[in-house]
Every structure is written in C-alpha cells, then in structure tokens.
Amino acid sequence: MSFIGTNSWGEPELQSGDIVKDAIRKEQVLKEISAAQDDLRALVSRVQAVQGDVDKLTSDNATLQMYIDNLTMQMAKRK
C-alpha cells in the first residue's frame, strides 16, 4: 500500500495494493467501531443510572428541607 494523498478527514488515502490486507484492515476498523459503540452504550446506561440517583437525592433533599423549615417554624412559634 502506498499513500496517494489525504482525504477530507485528514487520514491518508491508501492506494489499493493488496485486497486481502485492505479487507482485514476494514474488518479491524469495524470491530473497533463496534467495541466503541458498546463502550458508549455502557457509558450512557451508567449516566442514566447516576441521573436517576441524582433525581432521587434531589427529591429527598427537598423533602428534608421542607421538614427543617417546618421544625424551624414550630420552634419560632414556641418562643
């Protein structure tokens, strides 16, 4: 394979010299893309789980703040 220039992505364009090597390289690239997609799916799943935790904690914090506010008002009324 020899380089004949660069494509629009800045990657060197290869001159087809060996069809078998080209096919193997394409297969490797496809496997890398598939692995990257799987990793991305796992990350998205983790982000969604963490977002659920954050939403629950935010709700719990609001409940606790309401409880604190009510206690504060009750204490102020007793004085």
Phi and psi restraints in degrees (range 20) as a CNS / XPLOR table:
assign (resid 1 and name C) (resid 2 and name N)
       (resid 2 and name CA) (resid 2 and name C) 1.0 -129.6 20.0 2
assign (resid 2 and name N) (resid 2 and name CA)
       (resid 2 and name C) (resid 3 and name N) 1.0 152.8 20.0 2
assign (resid 2 and name C) (resid 3 and name N)
       (resid 3 and name CA) (resid 3 and name C) 1.0 -83.4 20.0 2
assign (resid 3 and name N) (resid 3 and name CA)
       (resid 3 and name C) (resid 4 and name N) 1.0 137.1 20.0 2
assign (resid 3 and name C) (resid 4 and name N)
       (resid 4 and name CA) (resid 4 and name C) 1.0 -122.8 20.0 2
assign (resid 4 and name N) (resid 4 and name CA)
       (resid 4 and name C) (resid 5 and name N) 1.0 9.8 20.0 2
assign (resid 4 and name C) (resid 5 and name N)
       (resid 5 and name CA) (resid 5 and name C) 1.0 144.4 20.0 2
assign (resid 5 and name N) (resid 5 and name CA)
       (resid 5 and name C) (resid 6 and name N) 1.0 -163.4 20.0 2
assign (resid 5 and name C) (resid 6 and name N)
       (resid 6 and name CA) (resid 6 and name C) 1.0 -126.4 20.0 2
assign (resid 6 and name N) (resid 6 and name CA)
       (resid 6 and name C) (resid 7 and name N) 1.0 149.9 20.0 2
assign (resid 6 and name C) (resid 7 and name N)
       (resid 7 and name CA) (resid 7 and name C) 1.0 -90.9 20.0 2
assign (resid 7 and name N) (resid 7 and name CA)
       (resid 7 and name C) (resid 8 and name N) 1.0 -173.5 20.0 2
assign (resid 7 and name C) (resid 8 and name N)
       (resid 8 and name CA) (resid 8 and name C) 1.0 -67.3 20.0 2
assign (resid 8 and name N) (resid 8 and name CA)
       (resid 8 and name C) (resid 9 and name N) 1.0 -17.5 20.0 2
assign (resid 8 and name C) (resid 9 and name N)
       (resid 9 and name CA) (resid 9 and name C) 1.0 -90.8 20.0 2
assign (resid 9 and name N) (resid 9 and name CA)
       (resid 9 and name C) (resid 10 and name N) 1.0 -1.3 20.0 2
assign (resid 9 and name C) (resid 10 and name N)
       (resid 10 and name CA) (resid 10 and name C) 1.0 85.7 20.0 2
assign (resid 10 and name N) (resid 10 and name CA)
       (resid 10 and name C) (resid 11 and name N) 1.0 1.4 20.0 2
assign (resid 10 and name C) (resid 11 and name N)
       (resid 11 and name CA) (resid 11 and name C) 1.0 -84.0 20.0 2
assign (resid 11 and name N) (resid 11 and name CA)
       (resid 11 and name C) (resid 12 and name N) 1.0 144.6 20.0 2
assign (resid 11 and name C) (resid 12 and name N)
       (resid 12 and name CA) (resid 12 and name C) 1.0 -66.7 20.0 2
assign (resid 12 and name N) (resid 12 and name CA)
       (resid 12 and name C) (resid 13 and name N) 1.0 135.7 20.0 2
assign (resid 12 and name C) (resid 13 and name N)
       (resid 13 and name CA) (resid 13 and name C) 1.0 -83.7 20.0 2
assign (resid 13 and name N) (resid 13 and name CA)
       (resid 13 and name C) (resid 14 and name N) 1.0 136.1 20.0 2
assign (resid 13 and name C) (resid 14 and name N)
       (resid 14 and name CA) (resid 14 and name C) 1.0 -103.1 20.0 2
assign (resid 14 and name N) (resid 14 and name CA)
       (resid 14 and name C) (resid 15 and name N) 1.0 141.0 20.0 2
assign (resid 14 and name C) (resid 15 and name N)
       (resid 15 and name CA) (resid 15 and name C) 1.0 -85.1 20.0 2
assign (resid 15 and name N) (resid 15 and name CA)
       (resid 15 and name C) (resid 16 and name N) 1.0 129.9 20.0 2
assign (resid 15 and name C) (resid 16 and name N)
       (resid 16 and name CA) (resid 16 and name C) 1.0 -64.9 20.0 2
assign (resid 16 and name N) (resid 16 and name CA)
       (resid 16 and name C) (resid 17 and name N) 1.0 111.2 20.0 2
assign (resid 16 and name C) (resid 17 and name N)
       (resid 17 and name CA) (resid 17 and name C) 1.0 -115.9 20.0 2
assign (resid 17 and name N) (resid 17 and name CA)
       (resid 17 and name C) (resid 18 and name N) 1.0 -36.3 20.0 2
assign (resid 17 and name C) (resid 18 and name N)
       (resid 18 and name CA) (resid 18 and name C) 1.0 -135.0 20.0 2
assign (resid 18 and name N) (resid 18 and name CA)
       (resid 18 and name C) (resid 19 and name N) 1.0 107.6 20.0 2
assign (resid 18 and name C) (resid 19 and name N)
       (resid 19 and name CA) (resid 19 and name C) 1.0 -62.2 20.0 2
assign (resid 19 and name N) (resid 19 and name CA)
       (resid 19 and name C) (resid 20 and name N) 1.0 -37.8 20.0 2
assign (resid 19 and name C) (resid 20 and name N)
       (resid 20 and name CA) (resid 20 and name C) 1.0 -65.1 20.0 2
assign (resid 20 and name N) (resid 20 and name CA)
       (resid 20 and name C) (resid 21 and name N) 1.0 -45.9 20.0 2
assign (resid 20 and name C) (resid 21 and name N)
       (resid 21 and name CA) (resid 21 and name C) 1.0 -62.8 20.0 2
assign (resid 21 and name N) (resid 21 and name CA)
       (resid 21 and name C) (resid 22 and name N) 1.0 -40.8 20.0 2
assign (resid 21 and name C) (resid 22 and name N)
       (resid 22 and name CA) (resid 22 and name C) 1.0 -62.3 20.0 2
assign (resid 22 and name N) (resid 22 and name CA)
       (resid 22 and name C) (resid 23 and name N) 1.0 -42.9 20.0 2
assign (resid 22 and name C) (resid 23 and name N)
       (resid 23 and name CA) (resid 23 and name C) 1.0 -65.1 20.0 2
assign (resid 23 and name N) (resid 23 and name CA)
       (resid 23 and name C) (resid 24 and name N) 1.0 -41.4 20.0 2
assign (resid 23 and name C) (resid 24 and name N)
       (resid 24 and name CA) (resid 24 and name C) 1.0 -64.8 20.0 2
assign (resid 24 and name N) (resid 24 and name CA)
       (resid 24 and name C) (resid 25 and name N) 1.0 -42.9 20.0 2
assign (resid 24 and name C) (resid 25 and name N)
       (resid 25 and name CA) (resid 25 and name C) 1.0 -63.9 20.0 2
assign (resid 25 and name N) (resid 25 and name CA)
       (resid 25 and name C) (resid 26 and name N) 1.0 -41.9 20.0 2
assign (resid 25 and name C) (resid 26 and name N)
       (resid 26 and name CA) (resid 26 and name C) 1.0 -62.9 20.0 2
assign (resid 26 and name N) (resid 26 and name CA)
       (resid 26 and name C) (resid 27 and name N) 1.0 -40.9 20.0 2
assign (resid 26 and name C) (resid 27 and name N)
       (resid 27 and name CA) (resid 27 and name C) 1.0 -63.5 20.0 2
assign (resid 27 and name N) (resid 27 and name CA)
       (resid 27 and name C) (resid 28 and name N) 1.0 -40.6 20.0 2
assign (resid 27 and name C) (resid 28 and name N)
       (resid 28 and name CA) (resid 28 and name C) 1.0 -62.5 20.0 2
assign (resid 28 and name N) (resid 28 and name CA)
       (resid 28 and name C) (resid 29 and name N) 1.0 -43.8 20.0 2
assign (resid 28 and name C) (resid 29 and name N)
       (resid 29 and name CA) (resid 29 and name C) 1.0 -62.4 20.0 2
assign (resid 29 and name N) (resid 29 and name CA)
       (resid 29 and name C) (resid 30 and name N) 1.0 -42.8 20.0 2
assign (resid 29 and name C) (resid 30 and name N)
       (resid 30 and name CA) (resid 30 and name C) 1.0 -63.2 20.0 2
assign (resid 30 and name N) (resid 30 and name CA)
       (resid 30 and name C) (resid 31 and name N) 1.0 -39.5 20.0 2
assign (resid 30 and name C) (resid 31 and name N)
       (resid 31 and name CA) (resid 31 and name C) 1.0 -65.4 20.0 2
assign (resid 31 and name N) (resid 31 and name CA)
       (resid 31 and name C) (resid 32 and name N) 1.0 -40.3 20.0 2
assign (resid 31 and name C) (resid 32 and name N)
       (resid 32 and name CA) (resid 32 and name C) 1.0 -64.0 20.0 2
assign (resid 32 and name N) (resid 32 and name CA)
       (resid 32 and name C) (resid 33 and name N) 1.0 -41.2 20.0 2
assign (resid 32 and name C) (resid 33 and name N)
       (resid 33 and name CA) (resid 33 and name C) 1.0 -63.8 20.0 2
assign (resid 33 and name N) (resid 33 and name CA)
       (resid 33 and name C) (resid 34 and name N) 1.0 -44.8 20.0 2
assign (resid 33 and name C) (resid 34 and name N)
       (resid 34 and name CA) (resid 34 and name C) 1.0 -61.7 20.0 2
assign (resid 34 and name N) (resid 34 and name CA)
       (resid 34 and name C) (resid 35 and name N) 1.0 -42.1 20.0 2
assign (resid 34 and name C) (resid 35 and name N)
       (resid 35 and name CA) (resid 35 and name C) 1.0 -64.7 20.0 2
assign (resid 35 and name N) (resid 35 and name CA)
       (resid 35 and name C) (resid 36 and name N) 1.0 -41.4 20.0 2
assign (resid 35 and name C) (resid 36 and name N)
       (resid 36 and name CA) (resid 36 and name C) 1.0 -64.2 20.0 2
assign (resid 36 and name N) (resid 36 and name CA)
       (resid 36 and name C) (resid 37 and name N) 1.0 -39.3 20.0 2
assign (resid 36 and name C) (resid 37 and name N)
       (resid 37 and name CA) (resid 37 and name C) 1.0 -64.7 20.0 2
assign (resid 37 and name N) (resid 37 and name CA)
       (resid 37 and name C) (resid 38 and name N) 1.0 -40.9 20.0 2
assign (resid 37 and name C) (resid 38 and name N)
       (resid 38 and name CA) (resid 38 and name C) 1.0 -62.5 20.0 2
assign (resid 38 and name N) (resid 38 and name CA)
       (resid 38 and name C) (resid 39 and name N) 1.0 -42.7 20.0 2
assign (resid 38 and name C) (resid 39 and name N)
       (resid 39 and name CA) (resid 39 and name C) 1.0 -61.7 20.0 2
assign (resid 39 and name N) (resid 39 and name CA)
       (resid 39 and name C) (resid 40 and name N) 1.0 -41.9 20.0 2
assign (resid 39 and name C) (resid 40 and name N)
       (resid 40 and name CA) (resid 40 and name C) 1.0 -64.7 20.0 2
assign (resid 40 and name N) (resid 40 and name CA)
       (resid 40 and name C) (resid 41 and name N) 1.0 -41.3 20.0 2
assign (resid 40 and name C) (resid 41 and name N)
       (resid 41 and name CA) (resid 41 and name C) 1.0 -60.6 20.0 2
assign (resid 41 and name N) (resid 41 and name CA)
       (resid 41 and name C) (resid 42 and name N) 1.0 -42.1 20.0 2
assign (resid 41 and name C) (resid 42 and name N)
       (resid 42 and name CA) (resid 42 and name C) 1.0 -63.4 20.0 2
assign (resid 42 and name N) (resid 42 and name CA)
       (resid 42 and name C) (resid 43 and name N) 1.0 -41.7 20.0 2
assign (resid 42 and name C) (resid 43 and name N)
       (resid 43 and name CA) (resid 43 and name C) 1.0 -64.6 20.0 2
assign (resid 43 and name N) (resid 43 and name CA)
       (resid 43 and name C) (resid 44 and name N) 1.0 -42.2 20.0 2
assign (resid 43 and name C) (resid 44 and name N)
       (resid 44 and name CA) (resid 44 and name C) 1.0 -63.3 20.0 2
assign (resid 44 and name N) (resid 44 and name CA)
       (resid 44 and name C) (resid 45 and name N) 1.0 -41.4 20.0 2
assign (resid 44 and name C) (resid 45 and name N)
       (resid 45 and name CA) (resid 45 and name C) 1.0 -61.8 20.0 2
assign (resid 45 and name N) (resid 45 and name CA)
       (resid 45 and name C) (resid 46 and name N) 1.0 -43.1 20.0 2
assign (resid 45 and name C) (resid 46 and name N)
       (resid 46 and name CA) (resid 46 and name C) 1.0 -65.2 20.0 2
assign (resid 46 and name N) (resid 46 and name CA)
       (resid 46 and name C) (resid 47 and name N) 1.0 -41.6 20.0 2
assign (resid 46 and name C) (resid 47 and name N)
       (resid 47 and name CA) (resid 47 and name C) 1.0 -61.6 20.0 2
assign (resid 47 and name N) (resid 47 and name CA)
       (resid 47 and name C) (resid 48 and name N) 1.0 -42.2 20.0 2
assign (resid 47 and name C) (resid 48 and name N)
       (resid 48 and name CA) (resid 48 and name C) 1.0 -64.5 20.0 2
assign (resid 48 and name N) (resid 48 and name CA)
       (resid 48 and name C) (resid 49 and name N) 1.0 -39.2 20.0 2
assign (resid 48 and name C) (resid 49 and name N)
       (resid 49 and name CA) (resid 49 and name C) 1.0 -64.9 20.0 2
assign (resid 49 and name N) (resid 49 and name CA)
       (resid 49 and name C) (resid 50 and name N) 1.0 -44.2 20.0 2
assign (resid 49 and name C) (resid 50 and name N)
       (resid 50 and name CA) (resid 50 and name C) 1.0 -65.3 20.0 2
assign (resid 50 and name N) (resid 50 and name CA)
       (resid 50 and name C) (resid 51 and name N) 1.0 -38.9 20.0 2
assign (resid 50 and name C) (resid 51 and name N)
       (resid 51 and name CA) (resid 51 and name C) 1.0 -62.4 20.0 2
assign (resid 51 and name N) (resid 51 and name CA)
       (resid 51 and name C) (resid 52 and name N) 1.0 -39.0 20.0 2
assign (resid 51 and name C) (resid 52 and name N)
       (resid 52 and name CA) (resid 52 and name C) 1.0 -61.6 20.0 2
assign (resid 52 and name N) (resid 52 and name CA)
       (resid 52 and name C) (resid 53 and name N) 1.0 -42.4 20.0 2
assign (resid 52 and name C) (resid 53 and name N)
       (resid 53 and name CA) (resid 53 and name C) 1.0 -62.4 20.0 2
assign (resid 53 and name N) (resid 53 and name CA)
       (resid 53 and name C) (resid 54 and name N) 1.0 -43.2 20.0 2
assign (resid 53 and name C) (resid 54 and name N)
       (resid 54 and name CA) (resid 54 and name C) 1.0 -62.2 20.0 2
assign (resid 54 and name N) (resid 54 and name CA)
       (resid 54 and name C) (resid 55 and name N) 1.0 -43.9 20.0 2
assign (resid 54 and name C) (resid 55 and name N)
       (resid 55 and name CA) (resid 55 and name C) 1.0 -61.3 20.0 2
assign (resid 55 and name N) (resid 55 and name CA)
       (resid 55 and name C) (resid 56 and name N) 1.0 -42.5 20.0 2
assign (resid 55 and name C) (resid 56 and name N)
       (resid 56 and name CA) (resid 56 and name C) 1.0 -65.2 20.0 2
assign (resid 56 and name N) (resid 56 and name CA)
       (resid 56 and name C) (resid 57 and name N) 1.0 -44.5 20.0 2
assign (resid 56 and name C) (resid 57 and name N)
       (resid 57 and name CA) (resid 57 and name C) 1.0 -64.6 20.0 2
assign (resid 57 and name N) (resid 57 and name CA)
       (resid 57 and name C) (resid 58 and name N) 1.0 -37.0 20.0 2
assign (resid 57 and name C) (resid 58 and name N)
       (resid 58 and name CA) (resid 58 and name C) 1.0 -62.7 20.0 2
assign (resid 58 and name N) (resid 58 and name CA)
       (resid 58 and name C) (resid 59 and name N) 1.0 -42.9 20.0 2
assign (resid 58 and name C) (resid 59 and name N)
       (resid 59 and name CA) (resid 59 and name C) 1.0 -64.4 20.0 2
assign (resid 59 and name N) (resid 59 and name CA)
       (resid 59 and name C) (resid 60 and name N) 1.0 -43.8 20.0 2
assign (resid 59 and name C) (resid 60 and name N)
       (resid 60 and name CA) (resid 60 and name C) 1.0 -61.9 20.0 2
assign (resid 60 and name N) (resid 60 and name CA)
       (resid 60 and name C) (resid 61 and name N) 1.0 -40.1 20.0 2
assign (resid 60 and name C) (resid 61 and name N)
       (resid 61 and name CA) (resid 61 and name C) 1.0 -63.0 20.0 2
assign (resid 61 and name N) (resid 61 and name CA)
       (resid 61 and name C) (resid 62 and name N) 1.0 -40.1 20.0 2
assign (resid 61 and name C) (resid 62 and name N)
       (resid 62 and name CA) (resid 62 and name C) 1.0 -64.2 20.0 2
assign (resid 62 and name N) (resid 62 and name CA)
       (resid 62 and name C) (resid 63 and name N) 1.0 -40.4 20.0 2
assign (resid 62 and name C) (resid 63 and name N)
       (resid 63 and name CA) (resid 63 and name C) 1.0 -63.9 20.0 2
assign (resid 63 and name N) (resid 63 and name CA)
       (resid 63 and name C) (resid 64 and name N) 1.0 -45.2 20.0 2
assign (resid 63 and name C) (resid 64 and name N)
       (resid 64 and name CA) (resid 64 and name C) 1.0 -63.1 20.0 2
assign (resid 64 and name N) (resid 64 and name CA)
       (resid 64 and name C) (resid 65 and name N) 1.0 -39.0 20.0 2
assign (resid 64 and name C) (resid 65 and name N)
       (resid 65 and name CA) (resid 65 and name C) 1.0 -64.0 20.0 2
assign (resid 65 and name N) (resid 65 and name CA)
       (resid 65 and name C) (resid 66 and name N) 1.0 -39.9 20.0 2
assign (resid 65 and name C) (resid 66 and name N)
       (resid 66 and name CA) (resid 66 and name C) 1.0 -63.3 20.0 2
assign (resid 66 and name N) (resid 66 and name CA)
       (resid 66 and name C) (resid 67 and name N) 1.0 -42.4 20.0 2
assign (resid 66 and name C) (resid 67 and name N)
       (resid 67 and name CA) (resid 67 and name C) 1.0 -61.2 20.0 2
assign (resid 67 and name N) (resid 67 and name CA)
       (resid 67 and name C) (resid 68 and name N) 1.0 -45.5 20.0 2
assign (resid 67 and name C) (resid 68 and name N)
       (resid 68 and name CA) (resid 68 and name C) 1.0 -62.4 20.0 2
assign (resid 68 and name N) (resid 68 and name CA)
       (resid 68 and name C) (resid 69 and name N) 1.0 -43.7 20.0 2
assign (resid 68 and name C) (resid 69 and name N)
       (resid 69 and name CA) (resid 69 and name C) 1.0 -61.2 20.0 2
assign (resid 69 and name N) (resid 69 and name CA)
       (resid 69 and name C) (resid 70 and name N) 1.0 -42.8 20.0 2
assign (resid 69 and name C) (resid 70 and name N)
       (resid 70 and name CA) (resid 70 and name C) 1.0 -64.7 20.0 2
assign (resid 70 and name N) (resid 70 and name CA)
       (resid 70 and name C) (resid 71 and name N) 1.0 -42.3 20.0 2
assign (resid 70 and name C) (resid 71 and name N)
       (resid 71 and name CA) (resid 71 and name C) 1.0 -62.6 20.0 2
assign (resid 71 and name N) (resid 71 and name CA)
       (resid 71 and name C) (resid 72 and name N) 1.0 -41.1 20.0 2
assign (resid 71 and name C) (resid 72 and name N)
       (resid 72 and name CA) (resid 72 and name C) 1.0 -62.3 20.0 2
assign (resid 72 and name N) (resid 72 and name CA)
       (resid 72 and name C) (resid 73 and name N) 1.0 -43.6 20.0 2
assign (resid 72 and name C) (resid 73 and name N)
       (resid 73 and name CA) (resid 73 and name C) 1.0 -65.3 20.0 2
assign (resid 73 and name N) (resid 73 and name CA)
       (resid 73 and name C) (resid 74 and name N) 1.0 -40.2 20.0 2
assign (resid 73 and name C) (resid 74 and name N)
       (resid 74 and name CA) (resid 74 and name C) 1.0 -63.5 20.0 2
assign (resid 74 and name N) (resid 74 and name CA)
       (resid 74 and name C) (resid 75 and name N) 1.0 -41.1 20.0 2
assign (resid 74 and name C) (resid 75 and name N)
       (resid 75 and name CA) (resid 75 and name C) 1.0 -66.3 20.0 2
assign (resid 75 and name N) (resid 75 and name CA)
       (resid 75 and name C) (resid 76 and name N) 1.0 -37.1 20.0 2
assign (resid 75 and name C) (resid 76 and name N)
       (resid 76 and name CA) (resid 76 and name C) 1.0 -68.3 20.0 2
assign (resid 76 and name N) (resid 76 and name CA)
       (resid 76 and name C) (resid 77 and name N) 1.0 -34.2 20.0 2
assign (resid 76 and name C) (resid 77 and name N)
       (resid 77 and name CA) (resid 77 and name C) 1.0 -71.2 20.0 2
assign (resid 77 and name N) (resid 77 and name CA)
       (resid 77 and name C) (resid 78 and name N) 1.0 -28.0 20.0 2
assign (resid 77 and name C) (resid 78 and name N)
       (resid 78 and name CA) (resid 78 and name C) 1.0 -74.2 20.0 2
assign (resid 78 and name N) (resid 78 and name CA)
       (resid 78 and name C) (resid 79 and name N) 1.0 -21.1 20.0 2
